[in-house]
Amino acid sequence: MARRSHAFVAALLLIPATTQAAEPGTVAIPKAVLALEGCWLGRGSVMGKPVTLTIRAQPVALDAMLALDVESSALADANDRYAAHLIFGGTDKPHPITGFWADSFGGAFTAVGEGESRPDGFDIGYAYPDATFVNRWRIDGAQLTWEIVARDGANAEKAFASYTLRRTTCTPA
């Protein structure tokens, strides 16, 4: 019996990785999200504080998801740093973009998001106890704008962060 299970495991290891990927026709990375692939550099503000920002976006999980690594630092104090890891994918549900937000504030501040494509990008919202943080991603050629607003229970929006970035060459990871 042990010999059979070892043979089965060995056979599984010989199956090409492409046969283990998502089935054809399943939803993976929506085109509006995939447009973020690559590297971006820019500036913006978070709650009125000017910052510099870099983004590296690349497919992960056998190209079924797009992962973004975001790093920023305050212009007034380079030691005032922030980092986030965002993951985007797709679904057949009414809100076809899904996401996950994790950042340098730690595990207590992670969130799952839902969103939709638009002709010029996509919107995705992350529900937190005090507000839903709506992220609006817009791409126009080599320029990316990313706006975040906090939407309260009455649907009133308050600006939280806004960035303007330009596509740049990715440096080796």
VENLIN-V851565 format. One record per helix or strand of 2 or more residues. SS is the DSSP state (H for helix, E for strand). FROM is the first residue (numbers start at 1). TO is the last residue. If there is no record, write none. Layout:
# VENLIN-V851565
((SS & FROM & TO) (SS & FROM & TO))
This chain:
# VENLIN-V851565
((H & 2 & 14) (H & 17 & 20) (H & 31 & 34) (E & 38 & 46) (E & 49 & 60) (E & 65 & 74) (E & 81 & 90) (E & 97 & 103) (H & 107 & 109) (E & 111 & 118) (E & 121 & 127) (E & 132 & 140) (E & 143 & 151) (E & 157 & 168))
